[in-house]
Amino acid sequence: MTSRPPEDVLAMRVAGVVVAETLAELRAQIRPGWTTADIDDLAAECIRARGARPSFPDVPGYRHTVCVSVDEEIVHGVPGPRRLGEGDLVSIDCGASVDGWHGDSAMTIVVGGAEHARPGDLALIDACTDALWAGIAAFTPGAHLFDVGEAVESSLEASAAAAGRAPYGILEGYEGHGIGRAMHESPGVPNVAVRGRGPTIKAGSTVAIEPMVTHGTDVGHTLGDGWTVVTTDGSRGVHVEHTVAATPAGPWVLTALDGGRAELGARGVPCGAPA
């Protein structure tokens, strides 16, 4: 895997903080009655106010600042006139660049707050979030890239078993990716255990880890807009993501405001964020 010098990782951190602050502002502001286009507009405003530029318009054919996926739309939802209601499960994927370096992160929220969540949705968010952090914890120098997907899948299996429910669906055909001077770089980062171990992770390697998980199926299909991926059985989905750097001291989560200290610390994992 590519190994970036510390100064490049620091440059990526600047973009990561822009993304983190933008998602925090969206989380604070989104209300029932908003459209998904309203979310896109606020995200663009937040990113540009920080001297950054949205990354997603760099993707050929895509002209929006974020992807907004609602309920059965698990990833790549296109902002538009869809109006949000209490209890909707909304995933927002956001990327920004500063001086040519990119950050990429996603979150899922319940519109109107947790008290309006539909049955099982909070557990789904928790399971997907736990799986993300399990994958992040596995992204350390000397480990292998496919250890990440094994950790993600194992975490989701444990969450389903603890809840006494059928396995969660891990969206087939979609995975994380390398990131740096381009938002999408090699290698791909699977969300499931795969044959082999993959390349060795090096200090300075940077990736975006992003499990996409559903209440039911692991199969999705793309709508006529050419972007929005929905579950084939109509089950709701969750998408969470962080950009992570491997450091000798541990993972540094470039798109978490605290660098990942709280979540990694809660799991007994050292954090590589500078003091």
N, C-alpha and C positions, 0 to 999 in steps of 0.2 A: 504493500500500500504506500501511497505518497506520504512522505514525512515533511511537514512544513516547519520552518524555523519559528522560534517563539514570537518574533515580531509580526509574522503573518497571522499567527493565531490571535494575537492581540488585536490586529486589524479586523479580523472576523468577529471578535467580541464586540466591537463597536456596532457592527451591523446587527449582531444578535440582540444587543440591548434595545435597539430601535424596534425590533420585532417584538420583544418581550413587553416593552412599554405600550406598543400599539395594541397588542392583545389584551393587556390589562385595562386599557381605556375602553376597548370594545366590551369586555366583560362588565365593566361598571355602567355602561351606558345603554346597552341593548334592552329594549322593553317590548312587551306585547304591542302589536300594531306597527312595529317597524317592518320595512321590506328588506329583503336581502340586498337590494341595491343601496339602501340607506347604510348598511354595514360597510359595503364597499366604499362608499363616499367618505365615511368617517375614517376608515383605514387609510385611504389615500391622503387625507388631510393630516393625520397623525404622522405618517411616514415623512411626508414632505416638510412638515413643520420642524422635523429634526434634522433637516439637511440631507436626507437619504432619498433614494428612489425605489419605487416598487420593483421587485424582481420578476413578478409573474408576467408582465407584458413582454419580457424577453422570450417567453415561450411562443414559438411560431403559432399564429392564429388566435392567441388569447389576448384580450385587451383589458382585462379587469385587474384590480389590485389584489384581491383575495379570492379564494374559493369558499363558497358558503353552501354547506350541504345540510338538508333538513330531513330528519326522521329516516326514511328508507333510502335517502340519498346519502351514501356513505362517504364519497370523496369526489372532488372536482366539480362540485355544484357551481353553476354559473349564476352570479348575482343578477337579480331582475325584480319583477313586480310581486313576487310571492310574499304575502304578508304573514308575519309570525304571530302565533297565539300562545297563550299560557300552556306550559307543558311540552312545547315543541323541543325536540332534541336537535341542537344546532352545532355543527362542526365548522370551525373557521380555520383555514389554512392560509398563512401569511408569510411572505418573503420580502426582504428589503436588502439593498446593497448600499455600501458606503465605500467610496474610493475603489470600486471594482470588486470588493469582497462581499460575500452573501451570507445571510442568515435566514433560516427557514424553520418555522414552528407551527404547530396546530393545537387547538384546544376544542373541547366539546362542553357546552353549557346547556342548562335547562332554562328556557325562557320563563321569566317570572320568578325564578328561584326554586330551590330544592323542594319546597312545600307543594309545588305544582307538578312534580315529576310523576310520570306514569309508572305503573308497577315494573320493577326490575331495572329501570333506566339508571338510577343512581348506582346500583350494583354493577351495571355494565360499564359506566364511566370509571368506577373504582378499579374494576378488573383490568380494563385497558390501560389505565394510568399505572397500576402496579406492574403490568407487563412492560410498559415503556421503561420504567425505572430499573426493572430487572435487566433489560437489554442494555441500558446505559451502564449499569454496574459491571457488565461483562466486557465493556469496551475499554480495555486496558492494554498497555504495551506488553508484548510477549504472548498475549492471548491470540486467538484466531477469530476472524470475522464471523464465521458461521456460529461461533459460540453465542453471538447476540441473538440470532433467531431461535436457537435452542432455549435460551433463557426466557425469551418472550413467550414461546409456546408452553414451556413448562409452567410459567407463572399463571397463564390463562387456564391451564388444566387444573392447577391447584385451586384457583378461585372458583371454578365451576364445581369441583368436588366438595369444597368447603360449603358451598351454597346448596349442595344436593340437587344440582340441576344438570341438564344435558350440556355437553361441551359448547362453548362459545364458537361462533364461526369466525375464522381468520381469513379475511378477504383474499381469495386466490388470484395470483397473477399481479399483485401489487406489493411493492417493497420500498424500503428506504434507499438512500443513495449517498455517494460521495458529494462533497460540497466544498466550494472555495472560490476561485475566480469565476466559476459558473455555478448556477444554482443546482444543476443536475450534472454530476460527474460520476465516473466509475470509481469504485465498484458498486453494484447493487447490494443492498443489505436486507436479506430475507427476514421475514417475521416468523418463520417456522424452522424446525430442524431439517437440514438437508444433508445429502450425502457428502462426505468429506468435511474438512475443517475450514477451508478457505484460506486467503492470504493472512500472513502474520500482521497483527496490528503493531504499528510503530509509534513511538512518541512523536507527536505532531500530526498524526493522522486525524482527519476530520470527516464526519459523516452526519447525515440526518437519519435518525431512527424513528419510524412512524408506523406503529401497529394500527390496523383498521379492523375493527371487530364488531360482530353483529350478535343479536339475540338468537339468530337461527342459522341460515345458510352461510356457506363460505363462497358462494357464487354470486357474481354481479354481472350486470350488462349495462352498456352505455346507451343513453337516450339519444334522440334525434339531434340534439344540439352538438353532438360529437364530443362532449366532455363529461356530463354528469353521469356518475356510476351509481346505479340503484341495485338493491338486493333483489334477487329473482323471486323471493318468497314474501317480499314486502316488510320483512323484519327491520327494526330500526338499528342504526349503527353508530359507532363512536370512532373518532379519529383523533389521536394525539401524537405529537411529534416534538422533538428537540434536536437542535444542532449540537454536536458533542465533539470535543477534542480529547484525544488520549494524551495524558501527560505522565511523567514518571511518578507523580504524586497521586494519580488517580484520574478519573474522568472529570473534565471541566465542561459544564453544560453552558454553552455560549449564549443560549436563548432563554436562560433562567436568570432573573434579576439577581439572585444570590449565588449564581454560578452552579447551583445544584446542591449547596451545602446542607440545607435542611432535609431534603428528601433522601439524599445519599447517607447523611448522618443517621437518619432514622432507621436506615437499613444496615448500619454498621460498616458502611463503605467509605473509605477516604475520598475526599473531593480534591481535585487538582486545581481549583480556582486559586489564584494568587491571594496572599493574605492582604 
